[in-house]
Amino acid sequence: MKRHYLKALRKDLGITLEDVAYSIDVSYNYVLNIENGHQGDKASFLLMGKIAKAYQITLEELYQFESEYQLQKGGG
């Protein structure tokens, strides 16, 4: 199950996967896998902070989005 909220935020900001990857110091494929739901379930707190900053949301907002995502995914 994809993290549609991240892709929507990124599109609204007009930034690319490459932009996000550069800003959080990971590979393009890593960011793609996070958005596609294949990675990121056990991301470090520091990485989550970088992700929130890259998508221009607060950690609290990211937590809320991710909590909803996990509930929909069945990982509650």
C-alpha positions as a LaTeX table, in Angstrom:
\begin{tabular}{lrrr}
\hline
Residue & $x$ (\AA) & $y$ (\AA) & $z$ (\AA) \\
\hline
Met1 & 0.00 & 0.00 & 0.00 \\
Lys2 & 1.43 & 3.31 & $-1.08$ \\
Arg3 & 1.94 & 6.38 & 1.07 \\
His4 & $-0.19$ & 8.60 & $-1.13$ \\
Tyr5 & 0.07 & 11.42 & 1.40 \\
Leu6 & 3.80 & 11.79 & 0.74 \\
Lys7 & 3.42 & 11.84 & $-3.03$ \\
Ala8 & 0.58 & 14.38 & $-2.77$ \\
Leu9 & 2.63 & 16.61 & $-0.48$ \\
Arg10 & 5.62 & 16.39 & $-2.80$ \\
Lys11 & 3.52 & 17.20 & $-5.87$ \\
Asp12 & 1.88 & 20.16 & $-4.07$ \\
Leu13 & 5.35 & 21.47 & $-3.24$ \\
Gly14 & 6.50 & 21.02 & $-6.83$ \\
Ile15 & 9.53 & 18.97 & $-5.81$ \\
Thr16 & 10.84 & 15.73 & $-7.27$ \\
Leu17 & 11.90 & 12.47 & $-5.71$ \\
Glu18 & 15.45 & 13.56 & $-6.47$ \\
Asp19 & 14.93 & 16.79 & $-4.52$ \\
Val20 & 13.69 & 14.86 & $-1.50$ \\
Ala21 & 16.50 & 12.30 & $-1.76$ \\
Tyr22 & 19.10 & 15.04 & $-1.88$ \\
Ser23 & 17.61 & 16.92 & 1.07 \\
Ile24 & 17.48 & 13.84 & 3.33 \\
Asp25 & 20.77 & 12.38 & 2.06 \\
Val26 & 19.44 & 9.06 & 0.77 \\
Ser27 & 19.10 & 7.53 & $-2.69$ \\
Tyr28 & 16.29 & 8.24 & $-5.13$ \\
Asn29 & 15.27 & 4.57 & $-4.88$ \\
Tyr30 & 15.03 & 4.78 & $-1.09$ \\
Val31 & 12.61 & 7.71 & $-1.30$ \\
Leu32 & 10.65 & 5.94 & $-4.04$ \\
Asn33 & 10.41 & 2.85 & $-1.83$ \\
Ile34 & 9.22 & 4.95 & 1.12 \\
Glu35 & 6.48 & 6.55 & $-0.99$ \\
Asn36 & 5.52 & 3.16 & $-2.43$ \\
Gly37 & 5.25 & 1.64 & 1.04 \\
His38 & 8.12 & $-0.81$ & 0.61 \\
Gln39 & 10.37 & 0.87 & 3.16 \\
Gly40 & 10.23 & 3.27 & 6.04 \\
Asp41 & 8.09 & 1.42 & 8.57 \\
Lys42 & 11.03 & 1.31 & 10.96 \\
Ala43 & 12.79 & 4.53 & 9.95 \\
Ser44 & 14.94 & 6.24 & 12.54 \\
Phe45 & 13.71 & 9.30 & 14.37 \\
Leu46 & 16.42 & 11.39 & 12.68 \\
Leu47 & 15.34 & 10.20 & 9.24 \\
Met48 & 11.72 & 10.96 & 10.07 \\
Gly49 & 12.74 & 14.48 & 11.04 \\
Lys50 & 14.51 & 14.91 & 7.71 \\
Ile51 & 11.49 & 13.53 & 5.85 \\
Ala52 & 9.14 & 15.93 & 7.62 \\
Lys53 & 11.43 & 18.84 & 6.78 \\
Ala54 & 11.74 & 17.79 & 3.12 \\
Tyr55 & 7.95 & 17.57 & 2.75 \\
Gln56 & 7.56 & 20.81 & 4.73 \\
Ile57 & 5.38 & 19.36 & 7.48 \\
Thr58 & 5.90 & 19.01 & 11.21 \\
Leu59 & 6.89 & 15.78 & 12.91 \\
Glu60 & 3.44 & 15.76 & 14.49 \\
Glu61 & 1.78 & 15.99 & 11.08 \\
Leu62 & 4.02 & 13.23 & 9.74 \\
Tyr63 & 3.13 & 11.08 & 12.75 \\
Gln64 & $-0.59$ & 11.66 & 12.13 \\
Phe65 & $-0.31$ & 10.86 & 8.41 \\
Glu66 & 1.78 & 7.77 & 9.12 \\
Ser67 & $-0.58$ & 6.57 & 11.86 \\
Glu68 & $-3.50$ & 6.76 & 9.42 \\
Tyr69 & $-1.42$ & 4.99 & 6.77 \\
Gln70 & $-0.51$ & 2.19 & 9.16 \\
Leu71 & $-4.14$ & 1.75 & 10.24 \\
Gln72 & $-5.29$ & 1.51 & 6.62 \\
Lys73 & $-2.47$ & $-0.90$ & 5.88 \\
Gly74 & $-3.50$ & $-3.05$ & 8.80 \\
Gly75 & $-0.33$ & $-2.48$ & 10.80 \\
Gly76 & $-2.16$ & $-0.45$ & 13.48 \\
\hline
\end{tabular}
